[in-house]
Amino acid sequence: MSRTLLRGRVLSFHAAPQGADDSAFTYLEDGALLIEDGRIVKRGSHTELKGLAELEIDHRPHLLMAGFIDAHVHFPQVQVIASWGEQLLDWLENYTFPAEMGFADPVHAAEMARIYYDLLCAHGTTTAASYCSVHAASAEAYFAEAARRNMCMIGGKVMMDRGAPEGLRDTPQSGYDDSRALIENWHGKGRAHYAITPRFAITSTPEQLEAAGALAAEYPDCYVQTHVDENLNEIALAAELYPGAHDYMGIYEKFGLLGPRSLMGHCIHMTAREIRVLAETGAKPVFCPTSNLFLGSGLYDDAGLRRQGVHGAIATDVGGGTSYSMLQTMNEGYKVLQLQRQQRHPFEMFHWITRGNAVALGLEDRIGTLEPDTDADVVVLDARATLEMRLRAETVETLAEELFLLMILGDDRAVVQTYVAGEAMK
């Protein structure tokens, strides 16, 4: 195979930084990545690596980082983003459910998958954990497009047997059967990972959650993804539908759906017991700031969770979320935490959307860094991409200031190129 050398300013985290600590990352002012067969073979100074590749691409003066990772996003909501609405349950009924009906059609699902992946790559996202619709065809389209692009993607068909209109409901048995077939067809094939996906407790009967728990027991290396404690009305309805549960988290606990590979969307309105359960099971909360603000759901207490040993992921949650950009997700996340006097340094924020999310997914040995022998998923960033960014960049003196500029003013225009397994995708 031919080899490619990417040249630029290289930044890669190897640990979680604490504030302005610069010992958690490697930064090379004139660095390079040697890529072969979709993997990073060597990382070093350009002087060390020049001449080792058949093709050299010079991205100076731009910044090379690991591709961004989005830990919670809804594939069938590509045409739902920016839909005016009220709060979560009304928004689902008025916008999301009607849009998801169309994903029963394999042709529509395939076309939306192509557009969805174009959008992810345009914004620098190289891995995402996505919800498909209730239709197996939507998950087939999702994984087929990921395979075509050789992207490391997590996903699963939604299991939903109540609380939704006809045409968007499965049954406990069909949800189990369809999910099992998709796992057998896709999980572990290439770079694909399956997530068992009961949408949330209020749209699944106990029988369906029992089926989801059975799948989790049969396929322990699959992920589980769902929603919990996002909205007060949702929490009240969950308590009404599951009167015997300790709390909302206790519903998933009862059915064996909590573990280190469980991605629990939102986790805003948490009781002390629920936080203990997260810590004990290793389940990962997922912070979705643009969605939480857009739907008026509440403020994620990152510092409070971390004090209890719970370290979560961060995500866009499109289409409740308002941008595919992990840069803009950091922007809004920073503000949500500022409202609670939980300031996070830009080193910490950029670690979060790269290695931090990879750690939450248990994939840090393959993605989230630019270490040798990891997958060559790389984003190239330009901190001078727009006029307002260029004006601010004239006064920037440190790497931390540049990163902060990128996360506050950056979006897809700041993404010069996105490499997936070494191939340019933007």
C-alpha positions as CSV (number, residue, x, y, z in Angstrom):
1,M,0.0,0.0,0.0
2,S,1.2,3.6,-0.7
3,R,1.9,5.8,2.2
4,T,0.8,9.4,2.9
5,L,2.4,12.0,5.0
6,L,0.2,14.7,6.6
7,R,2.2,17.8,7.7
8,G,1.0,20.4,10.1
9,R,0.9,21.4,13.7
10,V,0.1,18.1,15.5
11,L,-1.9,18.0,18.7
12,S,-2.8,14.7,20.4
13,F,-3.9,14.0,24.0
14,H,-2.6,10.9,25.8
15,A,-4.2,11.7,29.2
16,A,-7.0,13.8,30.7
17,P,-5.6,17.3,31.3
18,Q,-6.3,19.1,34.5
19,G,-6.9,22.8,33.7
20,A,-3.9,24.4,31.9
21,D,-1.7,21.4,32.5
22,D,0.3,20.8,29.3
23,S,1.7,17.4,30.2
24,A,-1.4,15.5,29.0
25,F,-0.7,16.1,25.3
26,T,1.9,16.1,22.6
27,Y,2.2,19.2,20.5
28,L,4.5,19.4,17.5
29,E,4.9,22.8,15.9
30,D,6.1,21.3,12.6
31,G,4.8,17.7,12.9
32,A,3.8,14.9,10.6
33,L,1.7,11.8,10.5
34,L,2.8,8.8,8.4
35,I,-0.3,6.9,7.3
36,E,-0.4,3.5,5.7
37,D,-3.4,1.2,5.1
38,G,-5.7,3.4,7.2
39,R,-3.4,3.5,10.3
40,I,-1.0,6.0,11.7
41,V,2.4,4.3,11.3
42,K,4.6,7.0,12.8
43,R,4.2,10.4,14.4
44,G,7.0,12.9,14.7
45,S,8.6,16.0,13.4
46,H,8.5,16.6,9.7
47,T,12.2,16.6,9.6
48,E,12.2,13.0,11.0
49,L,9.5,11.7,8.6
50,K,9.9,13.6,5.4
51,G,10.7,11.4,2.4
52,L,9.0,8.3,3.9
53,A,5.8,8.6,1.9
54,E,4.8,8.6,-1.8
55,L,2.4,11.4,-1.2
56,E,2.9,14.4,1.2
57,I,0.1,16.8,2.0
58,D,1.1,20.1,3.6
59,H,-1.6,21.5,5.9
60,R,0.6,24.1,7.5
61,P,-0.2,26.4,9.4
62,H,-3.3,24.4,10.3
63,L,-3.8,22.2,13.3
64,L,-4.0,18.4,13.0
65,M,-6.0,16.6,15.7
66,A,-7.8,13.3,16.1
67,G,-11.2,13.2,14.4
68,F,-14.1,14.3,16.6
69,I,-16.3,11.8,18.3
70,D,-20.1,12.4,18.8
71,A,-21.5,10.1,21.5
72,H,-25.3,10.7,21.0
73,V,-27.0,11.7,17.7
74,H,-30.2,10.7,15.9
75,F,-29.7,9.7,12.3
76,P,-33.4,9.9,11.2
77,Q,-33.6,13.5,12.4
78,V,-31.6,15.1,9.6
79,Q,-34.7,16.9,8.5
80,V,-35.9,17.6,12.0
81,I,-33.1,19.9,13.2
82,A,-34.2,23.5,13.8
83,S,-37.9,22.6,14.2
84,W,-39.7,25.1,16.4
85,G,-41.4,23.4,19.3
86,E,-42.1,23.2,22.9
87,Q,-40.4,20.7,25.2
88,L,-39.3,17.1,24.7
89,L,-42.5,15.1,24.5
90,D,-44.4,17.6,22.3
91,W,-41.4,18.0,20.1
92,L,-41.1,14.2,19.6
93,E,-44.8,13.9,18.7
94,N,-45.0,17.0,16.4
95,Y,-41.7,16.6,14.5
96,T,-39.6,13.6,15.2
97,F,-42.1,10.8,14.9
98,P,-43.5,12.1,11.5
99,A,-40.0,12.4,10.1
100,E,-39.0,8.9,11.3
101,M,-41.9,7.3,9.5
102,G,-40.1,7.8,6.2
103,F,-37.2,5.6,7.2
104,A,-39.3,2.5,6.5
105,D,-38.4,3.1,2.9
106,P,-34.9,1.7,2.2
107,V,-34.4,4.1,-0.7
108,H,-35.1,7.2,1.5
109,A,-33.0,5.7,4.3
110,A,-30.1,5.2,2.0
111,E,-30.3,8.7,0.6
112,M,-30.5,10.2,4.1
113,A,-27.6,8.1,5.2
114,R,-25.4,9.5,2.5
115,I,-26.3,13.1,3.5
116,Y,-25.9,12.3,7.2
117,Y,-22.4,11.1,6.7
118,D,-21.5,14.0,4.5
119,L,-22.6,16.3,7.3
120,L,-20.6,14.5,9.9
121,C,-17.5,14.6,7.8
122,A,-18.0,18.2,6.9
123,H,-18.0,19.1,10.6
124,G,-14.9,17.0,11.5
125,T,-16.8,14.1,13.1
126,T,-15.3,10.7,12.3
127,T,-17.1,8.5,14.8
128,A,-20.7,8.8,16.2
129,A,-23.1,6.7,18.3
130,S,-26.4,7.1,16.5
131,Y,-30.0,6.1,17.0
132,C,-31.6,4.8,13.8
133,S,-35.4,4.6,13.5
134,V,-37.5,1.6,14.6
135,H,-37.2,0.2,11.1
136,A,-34.5,-2.3,10.4
137,A,-34.0,-0.7,7.0
138,S,-32.8,2.4,8.6
139,A,-30.0,0.6,10.5
140,E,-29.1,-1.3,7.3
141,A,-28.7,1.9,5.4
142,Y,-26.7,3.5,8.3
143,F,-24.2,0.6,8.6
144,A,-23.9,0.2,4.8
145,E,-22.9,3.8,4.3
146,A,-20.5,3.6,7.2
147,A,-18.9,0.5,5.6
148,R,-18.6,2.3,2.2
149,R,-16.6,5.1,3.9
150,N,-14.7,2.8,6.3
151,M,-15.9,4.9,9.3
152,C,-15.9,3.7,12.9
153,M,-19.6,4.0,13.8
154,I,-21.9,2.8,16.5
155,G,-25.6,2.5,16.0
156,G,-28.7,0.5,16.4
157,K,-32.4,0.4,15.4
158,V,-34.7,1.9,18.0
159,M,-36.8,-0.6,20.0
160,M,-40.1,1.1,20.7
161,D,-43.4,-0.7,21.2
162,R,-45.6,1.9,22.8
163,G,-46.0,5.7,23.1
164,A,-45.6,6.2,19.3
165,P,-47.9,6.2,16.3
166,E,-48.7,3.2,14.2
167,G,-45.8,2.6,11.8
168,L,-43.2,3.5,14.4
169,R,-43.8,0.7,16.8
170,D,-42.3,-2.8,16.9
171,T,-43.1,-5.6,19.4
172,P,-40.9,-7.1,22.1
173,Q,-40.3,-10.1,19.8
174,S,-39.8,-8.2,16.5
175,G,-37.6,-5.7,18.3
176,Y,-35.5,-8.5,19.6
177,D,-35.4,-10.4,16.3
178,D,-34.6,-7.4,14.2
179,S,-31.9,-6.2,16.6
180,R,-30.3,-9.7,16.8
181,A,-30.2,-10.0,13.0
182,L,-28.5,-6.6,12.7
183,I,-26.0,-7.5,15.4
184,E,-25.1,-10.7,13.5
185,N,-24.9,-8.8,10.2
186,W,-22.9,-5.8,11.3
187,H,-21.4,-5.9,14.8
188,G,-17.6,-6.3,14.7
189,K,-17.6,-6.3,10.9
190,G,-15.0,-3.8,9.7
191,R,-15.3,-0.8,11.9
192,A,-19.0,-1.2,12.9
193,H,-20.3,-1.5,16.4
194,Y,-23.9,-2.3,17.4
195,A,-25.8,-0.5,20.1
196,I,-28.9,-2.2,21.6
197,T,-31.3,0.8,21.5
198,P,-34.5,1.0,23.5
199,R,-35.4,4.6,22.8
200,F,-36.3,5.2,26.4
201,A,-38.4,3.6,29.1
202,I,-41.6,5.5,28.3
203,T,-41.7,4.1,24.8
204,S,-41.0,0.5,25.8
205,T,-43.1,-2.0,27.7
206,P,-41.5,-4.0,30.5
207,E,-41.6,-7.0,28.1
208,Q,-39.5,-5.0,25.5
209,L,-36.9,-3.9,28.1
210,E,-36.7,-7.5,29.2
211,A,-35.9,-8.4,25.5
212,A,-33.3,-5.6,25.3
213,G,-31.7,-6.9,28.5
214,A,-31.6,-10.4,27.0
215,L,-29.8,-9.1,24.0
216,A,-27.3,-7.2,26.3
217,A,-26.6,-10.5,28.1
218,E,-26.2,-12.5,24.8
219,Y,-23.9,-9.8,23.3
220,P,-22.0,-8.2,26.1
221,D,-19.6,-6.5,23.7
222,C,-22.4,-4.5,22.2
223,Y,-23.3,-1.1,23.4
224,V,-26.6,-0.1,25.0
225,Q,-27.9,3.4,24.3
226,T,-31.0,5.1,25.7
227,H,-32.3,8.3,27.3
228,V,-32.8,9.0,31.0
229,D,-33.6,12.0,33.3
230,E,-33.8,14.5,30.4
231,N,-37.1,16.3,31.1
232,L,-39.3,16.5,34.2
233,N,-42.5,15.5,32.4
234,E,-40.6,12.5,30.9
235,I,-39.4,11.5,34.4
236,A,-43.0,11.8,35.8
237,L,-44.3,9.6,33.0
238,A,-41.6,7.0,33.6
239,A,-42.6,6.8,37.2
240,E,-46.2,6.3,36.3
241,L,-45.4,3.6,33.8
242,Y,-43.0,1.8,36.1
243,P,-44.4,2.3,39.6
244,G,-42.2,-0.3,41.2
245,A,-38.9,1.2,40.1
246,H,-36.6,3.0,42.6
247,D,-36.3,5.9,40.1
248,Y,-35.8,6.4,36.3
249,M,-32.3,4.8,36.3
250,G,-33.7,2.0,38.3
251,I,-35.9,0.9,35.4
252,Y,-32.8,0.2,33.3
253,E,-31.0,-1.3,36.3
254,K,-33.8,-3.8,36.8
255,F,-33.6,-5.1,33.2
256,G,-29.8,-5.5,33.1
257,L,-29.2,-2.5,30.8
258,L,-26.5,-0.7,32.8
259,G,-22.8,-1.4,32.4
260,P,-19.5,0.1,31.2
261,R,-20.8,0.0,27.6
262,S,-24.1,1.8,28.4
263,L,-24.5,5.3,27.0
264,M,-27.2,7.2,29.0
265,G,-28.3,10.3,27.1
266,H,-28.7,13.5,29.2
267,C,-28.7,12.5,32.9
268,I,-29.7,16.0,33.9
269,H,-32.2,15.6,36.8
270,M,-30.4,12.9,38.8
271,T,-31.1,11.7,42.3
272,A,-28.2,10.8,44.6
273,R,-29.1,7.1,44.2
274,E,-29.0,7.3,40.4
275,I,-25.6,8.9,40.5
276,R,-24.4,6.0,42.8
277,V,-25.8,3.5,40.3
278,L,-23.9,5.2,37.5
279,A,-20.7,5.0,39.5
280,E,-21.2,1.4,40.5
281,T,-22.2,0.1,37.0
282,G,-19.8,2.2,35.0
283,A,-22.6,3.4,32.7
284,K,-21.7,6.7,30.9
285,P,-23.8,9.8,31.1
286,V,-23.8,11.8,27.8
287,F,-24.0,15.6,28.0
288,C,-26.0,17.1,25.1
289,P,-25.7,20.9,25.7
290,T,-27.3,22.3,22.5
291,S,-30.3,20.0,22.8
292,N,-30.7,20.7,26.6
293,L,-30.8,24.4,25.9
294,F,-33.0,24.2,22.8
295,L,-35.6,22.0,24.5
296,G,-35.4,23.8,27.8
297,S,-34.5,20.5,29.5
298,G,-32.0,21.7,32.2
299,L,-28.3,22.0,33.1
300,Y,-26.0,19.0,33.2
301,D,-24.0,18.9,36.4
302,D,-20.6,17.8,35.2
303,A,-18.6,18.7,38.3
304,G,-21.2,17.0,40.6
305,L,-20.9,13.8,38.6
306,R,-17.1,13.9,38.5
307,R,-17.0,14.3,42.2
308,Q,-18.8,11.0,42.5
309,G,-16.3,9.3,40.1
310,V,-18.7,9.5,37.1
311,H,-17.0,10.7,33.8
312,G,-19.3,11.1,30.9
313,A,-19.2,11.8,27.2
314,I,-20.4,14.9,25.2
315,A,-22.6,14.9,22.1
316,T,-24.6,17.0,19.6
317,D,-28.0,15.1,20.0
318,V,-29.1,16.3,16.5
319,G,-32.0,16.9,15.8
320,G,-32.9,18.2,19.3
321,G,-29.4,19.5,19.2
322,T,-28.9,22.5,17.0
323,S,-25.5,21.8,15.2
324,Y,-23.6,18.8,13.9
325,S,-20.4,20.7,15.0
326,M,-18.6,19.4,18.0
327,L,-16.9,22.8,18.1
328,Q,-20.3,24.4,18.6
329,T,-21.2,21.7,21.1
330,M,-18.2,22.7,23.2
331,N,-19.2,26.3,22.8
332,E,-22.7,25.7,24.3
333,G,-21.3,23.1,26.8
334,Y,-18.8,25.7,28.1
335,K,-21.7,28.1,28.7
336,V,-23.9,25.5,30.4
337,L,-21.1,24.8,32.8
338,Q,-20.3,28.5,33.3
339,L,-23.9,29.0,34.5
340,Q,-23.0,26.6,37.3
341,R,-19.5,28.1,37.9
342,Q,-17.9,24.9,36.4
343,Q,-15.3,26.4,34.2
344,R,-13.5,24.0,31.9
345,H,-10.2,24.8,30.3
346,P,-9.9,24.5,26.4
347,F,-7.4,21.7,26.9
348,E,-10.1,19.8,28.8
349,M,-12.8,20.5,26.3
350,F,-10.8,19.4,23.2
351,H,-9.7,16.3,25.2
352,W,-13.4,15.6,25.8
353,I,-14.4,15.5,22.1
354,T,-11.5,13.3,21.1
355,R,-9.7,11.0,23.6
356,G,-12.3,11.6,26.4
357,N,-15.2,10.4,24.3
358,A,-13.0,7.5,23.0
359,V,-12.4,6.5,26.6
360,A,-16.1,6.7,27.4
361,L,-16.7,4.3,24.4
362,G,-13.8,2.0,25.4
363,L,-12.2,2.7,22.0
364,E,-9.2,4.8,23.0
365,D,-6.8,2.2,21.7
366,R,-8.2,2.8,18.2
367,I,-9.6,6.3,17.9
368,G,-9.4,9.7,19.7
369,T,-5.6,10.2,19.5
370,L,-2.9,10.4,16.9
371,E,-0.8,7.8,18.5
372,P,1.1,5.3,16.2
373,D,-0.9,2.1,15.4
374,T,-4.2,3.9,15.8
375,D,-6.8,4.4,13.1
376,A,-5.9,7.5,10.9
377,D,-9.0,9.5,11.7
378,V,-7.8,13.1,11.6
379,V,-9.3,16.6,11.4
380,V,-7.5,19.6,10.1
381,L,-8.5,22.9,11.8
382,D,-8.1,26.5,10.7
383,A,-8.4,29.1,13.5
384,R,-8.6,31.9,10.8
385,A,-11.4,30.4,8.8
386,T,-13.7,33.5,9.0
387,L,-13.2,37.2,9.3
388,E,-14.1,37.4,12.9
389,M,-11.8,34.4,13.7
390,R,-8.9,36.1,11.7
391,L,-9.3,39.3,13.7
392,R,-9.3,37.5,17.0
393,A,-6.4,35.2,15.9
394,E,-4.2,38.3,15.4
395,T,-4.1,38.7,19.2
396,V,-3.8,35.0,20.1
397,E,-0.4,34.1,21.7
398,T,-0.8,30.6,23.1
399,L,-2.2,27.2,22.0
400,A,-4.8,27.4,24.7
401,E,-6.1,30.7,23.3
402,E,-6.2,29.3,19.8
403,L,-8.2,26.3,20.9
404,F,-10.6,28.5,22.8
405,L,-11.1,30.6,19.7
406,L,-11.9,27.5,17.7
407,M,-14.4,26.2,20.2
408,I,-16.3,29.5,20.5
409,L,-16.3,30.8,16.9
410,G,-15.5,27.6,15.0
411,D,-17.9,25.4,13.0
412,D,-17.7,23.5,9.7
413,R,-15.9,26.4,8.1
414,A,-13.0,25.9,10.5
415,V,-12.7,22.2,9.3
416,V,-10.2,22.3,6.4
417,Q,-10.3,18.5,5.9
418,T,-11.5,15.3,7.6
419,Y,-9.6,12.1,7.1
420,V,-11.3,8.8,7.8
421,A,-8.8,5.9,7.9
422,G,-6.4,8.1,6.0
423,E,-8.8,9.0,3.2
424,A,-10.0,12.6,2.7
425,M,-13.8,12.8,3.2
426,K,-14.7,16.5,3.2
